[in-house]
Amino acid sequence: MEQTIASQKEHLREMGIISVLANEYVTICYLDVEKNLVTAYRMDPYIEKRYGEVLREGVTFEQVFQAYILQDVCEDDRAFFMNLADLKEMLNYL
């Protein structure tokens, strides 16, 4: 019970930090690189319409990036971007 209360307090603290830092942005997503999960905290209407279904499901970075590629990248450039969609490869560049 104490651990649950502590976890809830920590979650509220994290949400407060995200809220303050994200004040200027209309769409906020969090990428947990250890779990490879994307969590949408806030989406503007455009993003909600285009990606809301994908982002609400707690999907991997690759799934979100592939949805972006298929919906918004010019067909001629999709193969190039698909090669970039691997999170582990991206993290190697950072």
C-alpha positions in Angstrom: 0.0 0.0 0.0 2.8 2.5 0.9 4.6 1.6 -2.3 1.4 2.3 -4.3 1.0 5.7 -2.7 4.7 6.5 -3.3 4.3 5.4 -6.9 1.3 7.6 -7.4 3.0 10.6 -5.8 6.0 10.1 -8.1 3.7 9.8 -11.1 2.0 13.1 -10.2 5.4 14.8 -9.7 6.5 13.5 -13.1 3.3 14.7 -14.7 3.8 18.1 -13.1 7.3 18.4 -14.5 6.1 17.3 -18.0 3.3 19.8 -17.8 5.6 22.7 -17.0 8.2 21.8 -19.6 5.6 21.1 -22.3 3.7 24.3 -21.8 4.7 25.7 -25.2 3.9 22.5 -27.2 0.6 21.2 -28.3 1.7 17.6 -28.8 3.7 15.8 -26.2 5.0 12.2 -26.5 7.4 10.4 -24.2 9.7 7.7 -25.5 10.9 5.2 -23.0 14.1 4.0 -24.7 14.6 1.1 -22.3 11.1 -0.3 -22.9 10.8 1.0 -26.5 7.4 2.4 -25.8 5.8 5.7 -26.8 3.3 7.4 -24.5 1.2 10.3 -25.7 0.5 12.9 -23.0 -1.2 15.4 -25.1 -2.1 15.6 -28.8 -3.3 18.5 -30.9 -6.3 17.8 -33.2 -4.2 17.2 -36.3 -2.0 14.6 -34.6 -5.0 13.1 -32.9 -6.7 12.7 -36.2 -3.6 11.2 -38.0 -1.9 9.2 -35.2 -4.3 9.1 -32.3 -5.3 5.5 -32.8 -1.7 4.4 -33.0 -0.5 6.5 -30.1 -3.3 5.5 -27.7 -2.2 1.8 -27.9 1.1 2.2 -26.1 3.1 1.2 -29.2 6.8 0.9 -30.0 8.8 3.7 -31.4 9.2 1.7 -34.7 5.4 1.4 -35.0 4.9 5.2 -34.5 7.7 6.0 -36.9 6.4 3.6 -39.6 2.9 5.1 -39.3 4.5 8.6 -39.9 6.4 7.3 -42.9 3.4 5.7 -44.5 1.2 8.7 -43.9 3.5 11.7 -44.3 6.7 10.8 -46.2 6.8 11.1 -50.0 6.6 7.6 -51.5 9.9 8.0 -53.2 11.6 8.6 -49.8 9.9 5.9 -47.8 12.5 3.2 -48.2 15.2 5.6 -47.0 13.2 6.5 -43.9 12.3 2.9 -43.2 16.0 2.2 -42.8 16.1 4.9 -40.1 13.1 3.5 -38.1 15.2 1.2 -35.9 15.4 2.7 -32.4 18.6 0.9 -31.5 20.3 2.3 -34.6 19.2 5.8 -33.8 20.5 5.5 -30.3 23.9 4.5 -31.7 24.1 7.9 -33.4 23.4 9.8 -30.2 
